[in-house]
Every structure is written in C-alpha cells, then in structure tokens.
C-alpha cells in the first residue's frame, strides 16, 4: 500500500450544471435521476450509486482525471441536486496551479464555460 499524506494535496471542488449531461454520459445510476425527485428518492439513489465508479458521470470524471493526471490526484466523491452537481478531488500541491490552468483552457476550448465552475485556491504552502 502506498503512503498518502493529505498535507501534500489541495481539496478541489468543481460544480456542473446538469446540462453537462448532454456532453457526457450521466452514468449507470445517475441517468435515472429526475428533476424534482423527493429527498428520500434522491437519498436512495445516492446510496445505490455509492461505490460504483460507472454510476455517476464516469466519462467526465475520467476526463478531468486525465487532465490532472492520475498520479497527481485522488478522486474523492460527488454530490448532486436538481439543478447541478459537484465532483471533488485531492490534487497535489506542486502541480495544482498548472493543472487548474489546463482545466480552464480545456473548458474554454470545449465551450463549456456556462456549465462548469470552480475556484482556484492561490494561497497555500508547497
């Protein structure tokens, strides 16, 4: 087992409007999510999807992970609502700013600025 020191990482969230599902497969589980599901239905769906890497936006997760580099990050989890959803990663501090710039450029190139958002953390110790 490799050692993991979370002091070497920055916790990063990305939010997405649900319309991003028009560009990426929603996933085996998330595809059943409907707007205006009640809280209990949404909670049950989340429990069903937990632990299944193909259940929640697998193509989008893989794309962002490829931009960051698998060796530079750890995918943590997701959360969703009727309007949007978020994905969370731990990203190595020593490549963080470079990778966030790359993701910004990819978003612009793909013309997804209206569908994806995140804040770059600038004050951290390497």
N, C-alpha and C positions, 0 to 999 in steps of 0.2 A: 504494500500500500504506500502511495506517495504521501509525503507530508504536505499539509496545506496550512498556510499562515494567512488568515484573512486580513492581517495588517498590511499585507503587500497588495491588496486589492481595493478597488473603489466599487461601491454598490451603485449600480446604474439602473434607472427605470426608463422605459420607452413606453409612450402611450400611442394608441392607434384608434382611429375612428373605425367603426365596424365595416364601413365601406371598403376597407382594405381587403376584405374577403373576396372582392371582385378581382383582385390581383393575385391572391394566394389561397390555396386550398385551406378551408377552415379547420379541417381535421375530422377524424372519425367520430369524435364525440361532439365537438363544438358545432358541427354542421346542424345538429338538432336544436341548437339554441334559437329561440324565437323571441322577438321583441315583446315586451310586456309579460314575460313569464313571471309567475309569482315567486316570492323569495324561496319558498320551500322547493319548488321545481328547480330553480337555479342552483340551490344548495345541493340537491340530489344529483344534478348534472355534474357539478364540480366534483363531488365525491366519486362519481363513476369515471371521470376523466383523470383523476389523480393517479400518477404513476404510469400512465400510458403516454409514451412520447409521441405517438401519432394522433392523439386525441385533440390537441389544441394547437392550431396554426403551425404544423410541422415544417412546412416549406419556408415560412417567414422566420421561424426560429433558426433553421439551418442556414438561411441566407445571412442573417445578422451574425451568427456564429462564424460563418466563413469570412465575413468582413473583419471581425475582431481577431480571428484565428483561434482554433480550438485550444491551442497551447497557452493562450493569453486570457482565457475566461472560463467561468463556470456558470452555466445557465442555472438559475435558481427556480423561478416559478412564474405563474401568470395569475391574473385576476380579471374578471370581466363584469360588465354591466350591460344594460340595454343599449347604451349609446357608444361605448368604447371599451377598450381593454388595455391591459398593461402587461409587459414582459419585463423580467428582472434578471440582471447578470451581475456577477462579480468580475471586474476587469482589472488586469494587472496595472498597477500604477505607472510602471516605467513605459508602457505603451498606450496608456489611456488617452492622452490628448491627440496623439497621432491617429488612433483608431476612431475616435469620435469625429475627427475631421473627415476621415474616409467615409464614415457612415453618412455624414451631412452631404458629402459630394455625391454619394450613391442616391440618396433621397432626391436631390436636385436633378440628377441625371434621369432618374426614373419618373420625375414629375409627380412625386408623392408628398410634396410639402404640406398639402392640406389634410393629409391622412395620418402623418406621423409626427410626433413631437417628443422632445427630450430636452433636458437642461444639462449643459456641460459644467461639471464641477471644476473650478480653477484653483482653488486654494487647498492644496494638500501637500504633504511631505512625501518625497520618494524615498 
